[in-house]
Amino acid sequence: MFVCLIQTVRHVYVRFNYDRPSVLNNYDEDQTDRYIKNSESLELLRVKFDSVNQAIKIIEKGKTSHEIDSLRRENDKLYDAEYDYRSAIQNWESKEEELREVIVFWLAGLFLLVLGAILYYKNLKWLGIALIIPGLTEMIWWSSPQMTSSGATLEFLKLLSTKLILSFISLITLASICMLDKDLKSQK
């Protein structure tokens, strides 16, 4: 309950205070960075990457490696943009995969918890507890806070919102189990 409550409070804080604008943002970010942070889909990033990548292929066509090195120095913004879009796409895909993992493993924890609770209340206490503990651990672990964010804001916020919702459900589930167990003991 302690860990779950702490991570839920952190999720709420980060979710509603994430990406606060700074005066310095007007000076630090270039157009590519702004586009990446404000991207609403992976497809839009792919289109931008394709455009930059095609431009690079055109200027590199038929050039030797030495000439390509010179082109990189002369067109550093173009090459930087390609790298930034490539990194943003990889980050987006990584966040999508992490979101799938969070949901699958959290549901696996919920399954273990429900199965353990059924066994516990059918007087198979040790077996029930042996499933409840890893079930709760999975639920809490997979909804634990995200440590870093880079790339598209939308995808990070989707992941963070999912973890926030799962943290709330984990907290409510844990509290419900405690209250249900107390009620069952008082009826005996």
C-alpha positions in Angstrom: 0.0 0.0 0.0 2.9 2.3 0.9 4.7 1.9 -2.5 1.5 2.0 -4.5 0.3 5.2 -2.8 3.7 6.9 -3.3 3.9 6.0 -7.0 0.3 7.1 -7.6 1.0 10.5 -6.0 4.1 10.9 -8.2 2.2 9.9 -11.3 -0.4 12.6 -10.5 2.3 15.2 -10.0 4.2 14.4 -13.1 1.1 14.0 -15.3 -0.2 17.4 -14.4 3.1 19.2 -14.3 4.8 17.6 -17.2 6.3 19.8 -20.0 5.8 23.1 -18.3 7.0 25.8 -20.7 10.2 27.7 -20.0 11.2 31.1 -21.3 14.4 29.4 -22.5 12.4 27.1 -24.8 12.2 29.9 -27.2 16.0 30.0 -27.5 17.0 26.3 -27.2 14.8 24.3 -29.5 15.0 24.3 -33.2 12.1 23.6 -35.6 12.9 19.9 -35.7 12.8 19.5 -31.9 9.5 21.4 -31.7 8.0 19.3 -34.4 9.1 16.1 -32.7 7.7 17.2 -29.3 4.4 18.2 -30.8 4.0 15.2 -33.1 0.6 13.5 -32.8 1.5 10.3 -34.6 4.3 8.0 -35.6 3.2 8.4 -39.2 3.8 12.1 -39.2 7.3 11.5 -37.8 7.9 8.9 -40.5 6.9 11.3 -43.3 9.3 13.9 -42.0 12.1 11.3 -41.7 11.4 10.1 -45.2 11.7 13.6 -46.6 15.0 14.3 -44.8 16.4 10.9 -45.6 15.5 11.3 -49.3 17.3 14.7 -49.4 20.4 13.1 -47.9 20.3 10.2 -50.4 20.1 12.7 -53.3 23.1 14.7 -52.2 25.1 11.6 -51.4 24.4 9.7 -54.6 27.5 8.8 -56.5 29.8 10.4 -53.9 32.9 8.8 -52.3 33.1 8.4 -48.5 35.5 11.3 -48.3 33.0 13.5 -50.3 30.2 12.3 -48.0 32.2 13.4 -45.0 32.5 16.9 -46.5 28.8 16.9 -47.2 28.1 16.1 -43.6 30.1 19.1 -42.4 28.4 21.4 -45.0 24.9 20.1 -44.3 25.1 19.4 -40.6 21.5 20.7 -39.9 20.1 18.2 -42.5 22.1 15.3 -41.0 21.2 16.4 -37.4 17.5 16.5 -38.4 17.7 13.0 -39.8 19.3 11.8 -36.6 16.7 13.6 -34.5 13.8 12.1 -36.5 15.3 8.6 -36.4 15.8 8.9 -32.6 12.2 10.2 -32.2 10.8 7.3 -34.2 12.8 4.8 -32.1 11.7 6.5 -28.9 8.0 6.4 -30.0 8.2 2.7 -30.9 9.9 2.0 -27.6 7.1 3.8 -25.7 4.5 1.9 -27.7 6.2 -1.4 -26.8 6.5 -0.3 -23.1 2.8 0.5 -23.0 1.9 -3.0 -24.3 4.2 -4.6 -21.7 2.7 -2.5 -18.9 -0.8 -3.5 -19.8 0.0 -7.2 -20.4 2.1 -7.7 -17.2 -0.3 -5.6 -15.1 -3.2 -7.8 -16.2 -1.1 -10.9 -15.5 -0.6 -9.6 -12.0 -4.3 -9.0 -11.6 -5.0 -12.5 -12.8 -2.6 -13.9 -10.2 -4.2 -11.7 -7.5 -7.8 -12.8 -8.4 -6.8 -16.5 -8.5 -4.9 -16.2 -5.2 -7.9 -14.4 -3.6 -10.2 -17.2 -4.7 -7.9 -19.9 -3.4 -7.4 -17.9 -0.1 -11.1 -17.7 0.5 -11.6 -21.4 -0.3 -9.3 -22.1 2.7 -6.2 -22.7 0.6 -4.6 -19.8 2.5 -0.9 -20.5 1.8 -1.4 -21.1 -1.9 -3.7 -18.1 -2.1 -1.1 -15.8 -0.4 1.6 -17.3 -2.6 -0.3 -16.0 -5.7 -1.6 -12.8 -4.2 1.9 -11.4 -3.3 3.4 -11.9 -6.7 0.2 -10.6 -8.3 0.3 -7.4 -6.3 4.0 -7.1 -6.9 3.5 -7.4 -10.7 0.7 -4.8 -10.6 2.7 -2.3 -8.6 6.0 -2.9 -10.5 4.5 -2.4 -14.0 2.7 0.7 -13.0 5.7 2.2 -11.3 6.9 5.7 -12.5 8.6 6.4 -15.7 12.0 7.8 -15.0 12.9 9.5 -18.3 11.2 11.0 -21.2 12.4 12.2 -24.6 10.9 12.5 -28.0 7.2 13.0 -28.7 5.3 14.3 -25.7 2.0 12.6 -26.7 3.4 9.1 -26.5 5.0 9.8 -23.1 1.8 11.2 -21.8 -0.2 8.2 -23.0 2.2 5.9 -21.2 2.1 8.1 -18.1 -1.7 8.3 -18.1 -2.0 4.5 -18.4 0.4 4.0 -15.5 -1.6 6.5 -13.4 -4.9 4.7 -14.1 -3.3 1.3 -13.3 -1.8 2.7 -10.1 -5.2 4.0 -9.0 -6.8 0.6 -9.8 -3.9 -1.2 -7.9 -4.4 1.0 -4.9 -8.2 0.5 -4.9 -7.7 -3.3 -5.4 -5.3 -3.5 -2.5 -7.5 -1.5 -0.2 -10.5 -3.6 -1.2 -8.7 -6.9 -0.5 -7.7 -5.6 3.0 -11.3 -4.4 3.7 -12.8 -7.7 2.3 -10.5 -9.8 4.4 -11.4 -7.7 7.5 -15.1 -8.1 6.8 -14.8 -11.9 6.3 -12.9 -12.2 9.6 -15.5 -10.2 11.5 -18.3 -12.4 10.2 -16.7 -15.6 11.6 
